[in-house]
Amino acid sequence: MDAQPKTLRPRSVLRAFFASSSAGGIVLMAVALAAIVIANSPASGLYFSVLKQYVFGLSVLHWINDALMAVFFLLVGLEIKREFLDGQLSSWSRRALPGFAALGGMIAPALIFVALNSGTPETLRGWAIPAATDIAFALGVLSLLGKRVPGSLKVFLTALAILDDLGAVIIIAIFYTSELSGLMLGLAFATLAALALLNRAGVTRLLPYLLLGLLLWFFVLKSGVHATLAGVALALTIPLTRSPAAPEHGDCALLRLEHALHPYVAFLIIPIFGFANAGVSFAGVGPSALLAPVPLGVTLGLFVGKQIGVFGFGWAAIKLGLADLPARASWLQFYGISLLCGIGFTMSLFIGMLAYPDSAALQDQTKIGVLAGSLLSGVLGWVLLRIARSESSPQPSR
């Protein structure tokens, strides 16, 4: 008697949600909203006091921003390396459009912020705050649109955000470092050299890399360079070569680590960062607070600057024949994606912490600007993409 075929169980709604690429952005939206609500509730005192508590020499907030975020930057570094060597950014033709758009999306917001803060040197240090795009948030908004948006635009947005992250990493390394310790910096370089030797020797086991990575993080933390950059440096040494044990499956150390880290970063580390840094009290804050140089510069930088930079540089690259408009996408949809690039939550808040480390007031102003600019960009971007049609969309019958 023939065996009955097994009935495949449909995947649960919860499991399907967490498997989606946009789920992290939706979770981040929820925790950011929760942080704002708590910061403006009777529990606000407890919220802020816990973040200031010291554990093993660092405050809880510093552990989140310097240690947990190093893991986030490790994942960012892995994605950058993979995409440049074997992905969407592996050739000039693939880099051209997101490359030009990312460049414009960093330059225009920074210029707007500088124009509004040029008279106050204290606040001018935050020029890079509106230069970053939050890929998790942006993909979260795109997920709400389903098949209305061509897949080519999602690939374009992802590639742009990766290049944007690379630019943010370079900016942090150059402009947001404190006084350097020669000894600790030397030890950090020696550790990095040891990691490079592991790579050259063909070592594919992750444990030696991770152990040396912990040591690298400590030395970078003590050197004066921001500790999160240790994550990017470690990522660049993780091998992308296939494992001899399973070459046919394309198994490699970098992919194993990237896949292992992704759920923890998306659903634990980034939500914790968002919850710890999005909380801002609006007590005594009126509409006029948005007109101060920092929040106005951040808001307009994200909302206006990203539109001008991403769409303007992208349009120029396409018209000059250096790149092509993403397949099946219309110009209106491309403009809608440019709007979504103004969602600058995670990296913008992070750069704000680095720009104004000793001013709680300026940090709060940064948060107000990031929240306002991101909200405007996300809502209007969603509306525009909802009404826009793809080039190949069927026209309604008359």
N, C-alpha and C positions, 0 to 999 in steps of 0.2 A: 504494500500500500504506500502510495507516494506521501512523503512528509508534507504537511501543510506549511505554506510559506509564512514566515514570521511577519507579524504586523508591526510596522515601524511606528513607534510612538512619536507624535508631533512634539517638537521642542517646546518647552514651557515658555510662556510669555516673558517671565523674569530672566530665564537663561538667554533667550533671544535678544532681550534688551541689553544685557551685559556683554553680549558678543558683538554688538553693533559698534561701528567706529565712532559714532556720535554720542554714545551713552555717557562717556566721561564728561562731555560738555554739558549735558542735561543735569548730571549730578552736581557739577560745579555751579551751575545756575542756582540749584536748590540750596546748596550750603552757603553761597554768597548771600542769598536772600535771608537765610536763617541767621547769619552773622549780623546783618544790618538790623534785623528785628531784635535780636538779643542786645545789641549795643545800644538800642533805644528803649529798653525795657528795664524793669526793676532789677534784673539780673546782670545789668551792665557792669556793676562793680566787681562781681565775681569773675566775669568774662575777662576784664582787663587785668585784674590782679593775678589770675592764673598765668596769663601770658608773661607777666613780669617776674614770676617765681624762678629762682636760680636752681639749676640741677647740674652737678659736676662742673661748676665754673661758668656755665652759660645759662642765660635765661631760656625759658621754654620757647619764646619767640625766636631766639637766636638758633636754638636747636632745629627748629622748623626751617628757618630761612637759610642756615648755613650747612646743616647736615642732611635733612630730608631733601632739600632742593638740589643737593649735589647728586642725589640719585636721579632726580628729574633731568638734570643736565647730562648725566651719563646716558640716559635714554635718548635725549636730543642729539648727543654726539654720535651715538650708534646709528640713529636714523640718517643723520647728515652723511656719515661715512658710507653707509649702504646705498643711499640714493646717488651719491656721486660716483661710486665705483660700479654699481650694478643695478641701477634703478632709473627713476624718472629724470635724474639730473646727470646721467652718465655720458651725455654727448652735448655738443654745443647747441644743436637744433632743439634739444629738449630743455636746455637751460635758458634759452634766449628770452622767451616771453616771461616766465616767472622771474627770471633774473632782472630784466629791465623793470618789471612791475615792482619787485621787491625793493630795488634801488630807489625808485621814485617814491615808494611808500615809506621809506625811511627819511629821505631828504625833505620832502614837502612838509610833513608834520613837524620835523625839527625846526625848519625855517619859521613856521608859524609860531611855535613856542618861543623861539629866540626873539622874534619881532615884538611879542607881547611882554617879554621879560628882560629886554635889553637894558632897561634903566635900573634894574635891581640885580646886582651881581650875586646876591645871596640865593635868589631863586633861579638864576640862569643855569645853574648846575644841573637842573632837571631837564635839559633840552632833549634828552633821548627818551624821556618817558612815553611820549605818544608815537614813538617810531616802531613799536612792536605790535604784532598781530597774534591773537590767542586762537590757535588752531582748534583747540577742543571746543571752545565756545562757538566759533564760526561753523564748524561741522555740525554742532548741535542744532544751530539754527537751520542749516541746510537740510538736516534730517526731517525737519517739520514740513519740508516742501515735497518730499518723496521724489517721484519721477518727473516732476515739473522742471527739474534742473538736469541738463545733460551730464553724464558721467565725466566727460572731458573737463568740465568746469570744476568738479570736485578734485580731479587730479591736479589741475592748475592751481587751485587754492592750497592744496596740500604741499605742492612743490614750492609755491611762493612762501608759505609759512616756514618751511624748512630753511630756505635761504634767508628769510627774515630772522629766524632764530640764530643762524650763523652770524649775521650782522650784529645782532644783540650781544652775542658772546664776545665778538671782537671789540665792540664798544665798551663792554664791562671790563675787559682785560686792559684796555688802553686808558680809559677815562675814569674808572671807578675803583682804583686801587689806592690804598693808604700808604704810609711810609713802609718801605721794604726792609726786611731783615735779610742781609746777605747770606748768613749761615743757613737759615731755613730755606731760602730760595735755592741755595746750592744743593741742599739735601733733597729738595723736591725734584730738581733736575737730575740728580743721581738716581733717584727712584724711577723717574720717567725713562731714563736710559736703560735701567734694568728691565722695565716693561717692554721697551723696544727690542732688547736682546731676546726676551722670551718669544716675541713675535718672529724675529729673524730665525730663531732656532726651531720654529715650527711647532711650538707648544700649543696645543688646542684645548687643554683642560682649563676650565675657568678659575678654579680655586687659586692657583698662583697669582693670576692677574688680580683677583679680588682682594687677596691679602696685601699685595703690594699697593693696590688702590687705596685701601684704608690708610696705609702709611703715607701715601702721597697726599691724601686729603688732610691729614694732620699737619704735614709740613707746609702745605699751601695755606692752611688756616693760620698758622703762626708766622707766615712769611710777609703778610700784608696784602697779598693778592687775594681776591675773594675766593673763599673755599670751594664754592660751587664749580669753579673752572677746573678743579681737579677731576670732576666727573667727565667733562669734555675731553680732557687730556687722556684719561684712562680709556675712554671709548675709542680714541684714535689708534690705540695699540692693540685692541682686541682683533684677532685675525678673522678675515672674511673668507679664508680658504676653506675648502671642503675637508671634512674629517676623513682620513684614510679608512676608518672603520665603516663608513657608510657613504661613499662618494656618490652613489647613484641617487641618494635622497637629497643631495645638496645640503647636508647637515654641516653647519659650521658654528664656531664659538660665538660669533657675533649674533647670528640669528637666534641661537639658543638663549643667549642672555637677553636680547631684545624681547623675545616672546615671553620670557619669564618675568621681566620687569614690567611689561606694559600694563597688566591688570592692576598691579600694586600702585604704579604711578598714577594711572587714570582714576582709580576708585579709592585710593587711600591718601597718597602723598599730595596730589594736587588739591583734592577736597580739603585736606587738613590745612594746606597753605591758604586756600581761599577763605576758609572759615576764620583762620587766625589773622588775616590781613584785610579782609573786606569790611570788618566791623568798624563803623564810624558813627559817632553820635551826632545827630542833627539838632541837638538841643541848642537853642539860640542861633541856629543857622537859618538865615532867610534867603530869598532869591538873590539878593545882592551879593551873597558869598560866591556865587558862580562867576561874578565879574572881577574877582581878584585875579592878578596876573597868572598864578599857577593853575587854578582850576579852569580858567578861561583858555589858557594856552594848551592845556591837556585836552579839554573838550573839543576845541576847534581843531587842534592837531589831529586827533583821532577821527573826528567826524568829517571835517573839510579837507584836511591835509591828506588823509589816506585816499579819499576820492580823487583828488587832483593828481597825486603822485602815482597811484596804481593805474588808474584809467589813463591818465595823460601819457605816462612813459610807455604803457602797454600799447596804446593807440599809435604812438610815434613809431615804436618798433615794428608794428604790423604794417603801417603805411610806408615805411622805408624798406620793406621787404626783408627785414631781419628776423621776423617771426610770423606765425600764422594765428588767426583767431581760432580758439579751441573748436573742435569739430561739433557741428550741430548747434553751436551757441550763437545767439544773436548779440548785436552790440548792446542792447538794453540789458540782457542777462549779464554780459561782461561788466557793465556798469554796476549792476546789482551786487556782483561779487566784490567789486571795488569798495562798495559801501560796507559789506560785511568785514572787510579787512580793517575797518575802524574799531572792531571789537578787540580791545587790547588789554584784557584783564590780567592774566597771570604775569606775563613778562613786564608789563607796564607798572604794576604794583611793585614788582621785585626791584626794578630800576629806581622807582620812587623811594624805596627803603634805602638804597645805596646812595641816592643823590642827597637825601636829607636825613642822615643817620641821627643827628642830634636835635632835630626839630619835630616834635610831635604835631605841632600846628601845621607845618608844611606837609607832613605825611598825611594828615587828615584832608588837607586841601587837594593833595594828589589823588586820594581815594575818591573824593567828590567828583573831580574832573574825569577820572577813569570810568567811574560808574555812569556819569552823564554822557560822555562821549560814546561809551560802549553801548549804552541803552539806545541812544539815537541811531547809531550805526546799525545795530541789530534789528531794531523794529522797522526802520525804513528800508533796510536791505531786504528783509523778509517780504515786506509789502511789494517792493518793486519786482522781486524775483517771482512772486506769486502771480502778478499780472502779466509778466513778460512771457513771450512765446519763443520756443526754439525755432531755428531756421527751417527745420523739417517738420514742424508741427502742422497737422492738417488744418486747413482753413475751415471755419464753420460754413455749413451748407446754407445756401440762400433760399 
